[in-house]
Amino acid sequence: MIAYLQTKKVEINSVMLTGGVSCNKDFQTIISWLTKKSKLPLLVAPPQLCTDNAAMVAWMGHELIRAGQDVDIR
């Protein structure tokens, strides 16, 4: 997926795993390998925030703001 987005000239500066799937260690291992290969930072939500969508969305917004990224939700 990362390579595909890069061929479409989509600027990617990090990858963030959130939601229930982010607790899957095998999935984390695969995504970690892909992000390292692509030299991208990987952010993984804390497990306690992966069961409630509101908490997950709030955490993602917090991380985006902390990274200085636009969080316009129009």
N, C-alpha and C positions, 0 to 999 in steps of 0.2 A: 504494500500500500504506500509506503514512504517513497519508494522509487517511482511508482506511478504518479503520485502527486508532484514529485520533483520534475518529471518529464512534462507535466502540464504547467510548469513554471509557478506552482503554488509555493509561496515562501513558508517554510516550516522552520521554527526555531526551537521547538521542544515537543515532546509527546507526553500527554497526561492520561493516566489510567484512573477511571473512577467507576463507581457502581459496583454491583456484586461481582462482576467478572474480574475486577481488579484484585480480588482476594485469592484468585486461582494462581497458585505458585507456578504451575507449568506454563500458564499463559504469561505471567510476569517474566519468566525465564526467556521465553521466545521473544517477547517485545523488548526485553533488555538487550538481547543479542542483536536484534534489528536496529535499535537506536544506537548502540555502540558502533555497529558497522557503518551507520550513517552519520556518526559523530554528532548525535543529538542528545540533549539531556532528557532523562526520563523522570517524570514526577508520578508517584503512586499515592493515591489518597489513603489516609489511615483507615484500617479496617472498620473502626467504630463509626466512620462517616459513610460507609458504603451500603448501609441498609436503609437509609432514609434519603429519598431523592432531594428533599429540600436542603438537608445538610450537605449532600454531595454538590449541589448546584452552588450553594453559598461558599463552600470550600474552593470550588473551581474559580468563582468570581474573585475571591480573596487572593488566590495565587496569581490570577491574571493581573489584578490591580498591583500586587506586589512586584510583578515583573514589568510594570509600566505599560501593559497592553490595554487597548481599548476594550471596554466591556459594554458597549452600546447594545441594548437589547430591543431596539425598535422592531 
